[in-house]
């Protein structure tokens, strides 16, 4: 699989470390991940109130999911990040936004502020979906 980052000359450059466009050629398989939560192996949300800790757990869970499917962060071609609106400022201030993108090979990402997530009652602040392509 070949992954080519494209930065159109007539479109703004993103301030965050994500690729604005990725062209994939020679992909043999696509991997679609549902929203990955900051849960432990028992499904319990970890790091209540800590957006950076939760983001790191989400990244860890994404990498484990990719490995189970025979892939790695280098295979990610798109992510969508959902952050509870009340934690959005801290998501940037803590460095979580940059850490999650760089840990996942700087994919194109859409960041969405939401009122709540499925695990919000348990303290969930962030969730990421991902698409990956492999040979």
Secondary structure, DSSP 8 states (H G I E B T S, - for coil): -EEEEE--TTS---SSS--SEEEEES--EEEEEEEEESB-TTS-B-STT-HHHHHHHHHHHHHHHHHHTT--GGGEEEEEEEEEGGGHHHHHHTTHHHHHHHHTTS--EEEEEES--TTGGGT--EEEEEEEEE-
